[in-house]
Amino acid sequence: MNLTRSQELHERSRRVIPGGISSNVRANWKPFPLFYARGQGSHVWDADGNESIDYVLGRGPMLLGHTPHRVIEAMKAQLERGMHFAGQTELEVQVAEKIVELVPCAEMVRFNSTGSEAVHAALRLARAATGRKRILRFEGQYHGWFDNIAWSFAPPIEAATPRYHAPLRPTTLGQCEEDGANLFVLPWNDLDLVSRLFKENGSEIAGVITEPVMCNWGCIQPEPGFLAGLRDLCDRHGSLLIFDEVITGFRLSLGGAQGLFGITPDLATFAKAVGAGSILSALAGKERFMKMFGELKTVHAGTYNANPVAMAGALAALGQLSENNGAELAKAHRSAARLIEGIREVALEKESNLVVRGLPPVFSTTFLPPGSKPVTDYRSALQADSTRTARYWAELQDRGVRITPEGTWFVSTAHTEEDIARSLAAVGEALEAVRD
Ligand SMILES: Cc1ncc(COP(=O)(O)O)c(C=O)c1O
């Protein structure tokens, strides 16, 4: 694969952009962070003209593919009418109404630009509503990069024991201990531990935040009863249940993970698919909490909140996803289901320990050594053979199949039968290539 132009740009970039990247997450790319020139439908072209079938989808937003015409047209029309007013527009009311129509917990909605901001708003609201400080989060889950929540995302395994009252680990230099002191952290999917925490500290807990599927660590699903158990504990102790649906929202179902699993949180955060590439996030939730922002004692702000161009894009995206009973989304689900099934068949045929986990249209592929325990949380996910996963990822990249370096596949409504057939052939060849 010729990467000459990307390499030149990377060298140039490193002189003016630290690390040559604008988000540290992009450092994971090998042999160096690639540069991209174009995207169309389910394909992207890098700066050297190499074409890939894209399952990164901008890390989730491009659920309608890279050229969602209705979204693009709506944004273009709004660009001509006005880019930004920092005043209200009818568009934001329409998007909020659509989210209220689709998402079970959504009685009211506020907008921001990024998922991290929506999470920040949710945590503030939970604290304001309860007058309590502490938030329970789960090890290995990602809720953005802000100081007050970016703890214990990927602690070293030694630091992750003992299981109860594990020490909180900052994600980065530059975080203050005091921020971590306002959190509790537990392994995911262990309701007994959560019950014990509530029994001992329930009166301090403002809220529990969880990804309803652990999409940032290998698409781990909730154990039966786990989300319902969280709902029940929060109700009994007067704490708010917050679903971080930044990845699952408008993707696992039109109503997100809460629509799929039938568990309604008090608040939920959305980003990525909600805009299909237009830049926005949303906090949705029950009126009795959300209305506190309107009473003005609890601050929620942002110059770009509900930017009209983003709102025009989101309205078009949600319209397209939800029309005809969600036929478009169903298409992405069918393609993902075929891929999941196909990859499992190829792995069996090649006698590989490649494991597929997840729910259409987002899943992950990692290598689990024989005899591994079931993967239910961050620690059990660490059993995966990361070296082999990285080699297989590089083999797929060389064959024009682009997944995230952690092994996540995001499937869009634009992926075709041909894409799927080509991808399955590439998986077969990559498995051969990484066979010892
Ligand atoms: C579940 C989850 N929450 C929050 C975020 C943060 O969103 P953003 O990167 O838009 O700030 C992410 C980003 O990937 C995410 O996956």
The ligand as a Tripos MOL2 file, in Angstrom:
@<TRIPOS>MOLECULE
LIG
   16    16     1     0     0
SMALL
NO_CHARGES

@<TRIPOS>ATOM
      1 C1        -20.1150    6.5620   24.7050 C.3       1 LIG1
      2 C2        -19.4180    7.8560   24.4450 C.ar      1 LIG1
      3 N1        -19.6850    8.9190   25.2090 N.ar      1 LIG1
      4 C3        -19.1050   10.1220   24.9900 C.ar      1 LIG1
      5 C4        -18.2060   10.2880   23.9740 C.ar      1 LIG1
      6 C5        -17.5660   11.6230   23.7560 C.3       1 LIG1
      7 O1        -18.0450   12.1960   22.5890 O.3       1 LIG1
      8 P1        -17.1880   13.3270   21.8210 P.3       1 LIG1
      9 O2        -15.9650   12.6520   21.3120 O.co2     1 LIG1
     10 O3        -18.1170   13.8120   20.7430 O.co2     1 LIG1
     11 O4        -16.8990   14.3940   22.8300 O.co2     1 LIG1
     12 C6        -17.8970    9.2110   23.1540 C.ar      1 LIG1
     13 C7        -16.9370    9.3590   22.0330 C.2       1 LIG1
     14 O5        -16.5720    8.4360   21.3600 O.2       1 LIG1
     15 C8        -18.5080    7.9620   23.3880 C.ar      1 LIG1
     16 O6        -18.2310    6.8750   22.6460 O.3       1 LIG1
@<TRIPOS>BOND
     1     1     2 1
     2     2     3 ar
     3     2    15 ar
     4     3     4 ar
     5     4     5 ar
     6     5     6 1
     7     5    12 ar
     8     6     7 1
     9     7     8 1
    10     8     9 2
    11     8    10 1
    12     8    11 1
    13    12    13 1
    14    12    15 ar
    15    13    14 2
    16    15    16 1
@<TRIPOS>SUBSTRUCTURE
     1 LIG1         1 GROUP 0 **** ****
